[in-house]
Amino acid sequence: MGADLLLFRYLYGPHSHLWLAAMSVLTAVGSGWTMIPIASLAAFKRTRDHALWLIALLVGVAITVFSIKAIVGRARPCSSLAEVHALVFHAPTDPSFPSGHAAGAFAVAAFVTFELAVHPLAKVALFVIAAGIGLSRVALGVHFPSDVLAGALLGVVAALLLSAARRAFQKRKWNAKGVHSIL
């Protein structure tokens, strides 16, 4: 039995109602519905730029996750292991690899870390929440740990690439306005 399956069985095993409630909340927080408050930030001039870049990041991550899932086609644990079923929520019908919840959560945490001047503890808290969201997907029986790890890596790399693109865009924008850096 591989490490992925061993870790899955440990995290999926029987748990208390409080554990399942916490995992359900984390899964809900990591769902696509969180785009609504992020999108609402685009309505305000002060937060518009970052909100639009974050929306672009999340749309790009979603498209990438969807594409990889279509190519890899890995069955979810609740579909491929006889003794496993999705807990609390209905079993998703799309493939398992990579975890879209983990990809989105880690993309947001990494984007905030790279782009915003927020307290370091807030940045740590975002990564802890992102890890909890990924854990929830395993605990609820809908992802293997490697799905979550791949999603987390995809989210962080996407945020890093988008952050670099945003900075290059901002530099070009400043240079187009006639502001040149002194070398």
N, C-alpha and C positions, 0 to 999 in steps of 0.2 A: 504494500500500500504506500503510495507516494506521500510526501510531506503535505501537498496540497489537500489531499483527501483526509489525512489525519487531522490537520488543522480545521478543516471543514467540520468533521464529525465532533470535534471538541467544542467548537463554537455553536454548532447547531443543536446539540443535545438538549434534553429537557431543562427548562428554566422556569423561574417564577413568573407570575403574572406581571410583577413590577418590571422585570427584565424585558419581557415581551412588549410591555407598554412603552418603555424607554426606546426600544429598537423600532417600534412603530412610529414614534414621534420623529426619531432621527431619519427614518426612511421618508416620511412626509416632508421634512425640512429639505431633504436632498432631491425632491422631485422637481419637475418642471414648473410647478406653481410658484416657485420662488422667483421666477422671471418677472412676475407682476410687480413686486416692490422694486426690483432693480430697474425695470422699464419706467416706473413712475419717477425715478430719479432723473430721467432725461427731460422731464418737464421743467426742471429748475436750472437756471443758467449756471449756478455755482457747481452743480454736480453733473451737468449734461455731458461734458467731454468724456469723463471717466465712465459714466453710465453707458454711453454709446459704444465705447471701446469694449466694455465688459459684455455688453449684449452681443457684439460681434464675436468676441471670444467664445461665449457660450453657444452661439449658433454654429460656429466653426467646429467646436468640440462635439456638438450633437451630430453634425454631418459626418465627422470623422468616426465617431463611435458607431453610428448606423452603418457606415461603409465597411468598417472592420468586422462588425457582427455578421454582415451579409457574406463576407469573404470567408471568415473562419467557421461560422455556423455551429459553434459549440453548444451542446445541449445544456440546459440549466440543471443543477442538482435535483430540483424538484421534479424534473422530467426524466432524468437519467438514472437516478438511484431509487430502487424500489421502496425503501423504507423512509424516504424523504418526501415531504410535501411542503408547499408554501404555507407559512404560518401567518395568520392575521389577515393578509391581503390575498387576492386571487393571484395565481401564478402568472407572471408575464408570458406572453406568447413569442416574443422575439428571442434570438439567441443570447447566450450568456456572456461571451467574451468580446470586449471588455465591459466593465461595469460603467454605465452611463452616469449613475448617481455619484460614484467615486470620481469619475472624470470631471463632472461639473463642480462638485464640492471642492476638489483640490485646485481646479482652475481658478475659482473665486478666491480661495485662500492665498494662492500664489500671486494672483493679480493684485490683491490688496497689499501683500507683502512687497511686491516690486514697485508698485505705483503710488501708494498713498502713504502720507505721513501720519500713521496712527501709532498708538502706544505699542511697544513690543509685546506686551501681554495680550493685547487684542489680536495681534498676528498669531501668537501661539494658540490662543483660544480658537481662532478660525481653523487652524490645522487640527486641533483636537476634535472639533466638531466634524471636520471633513473625515477624519479617521473613524469617528463614531458612525457617520453615515455609511462609510464603507463596511464597517463591522456589522451594521444593522442588516445589510444585504445578505451577508453570510449567515448571521444568526436566524434570519427569517427563511432561510432555505432556498434563496433564489440566485445566489452566486457562489462560486468557489473563491477561496482567498486569492488565487492567481488572477481572477477576473478583476477583483478590487485593486490589486497591486498594479495591474496593467492600466486600469482606468486612472488611478492616482498619478502614475508616471505620465500618462498621456495629458492629463490636466495641467500638471506642473510644466511640462515641456511646451505645451501650447501657450500657457501664460507667459513663459519666458520669451518665446518667439514673438508673441503679440506685443509684449512690452518693448522689445527691441525695435519692432516695426513702428510702434507709436512714437518712440523717441526719434527715430530716423525721420518720420513724418513731421514731427514737431520741429526738428532742426531745419528741414527743408522749408517749412512754413515760415520760420523766423528768417532764414536767409532770403526767401522770396520777398519779404517785407523790407529788405535792405539792412538787416541787422546781421553783421558778419562777425564771426568770432576772430579774436586777435591771436595769431599764432606766434 
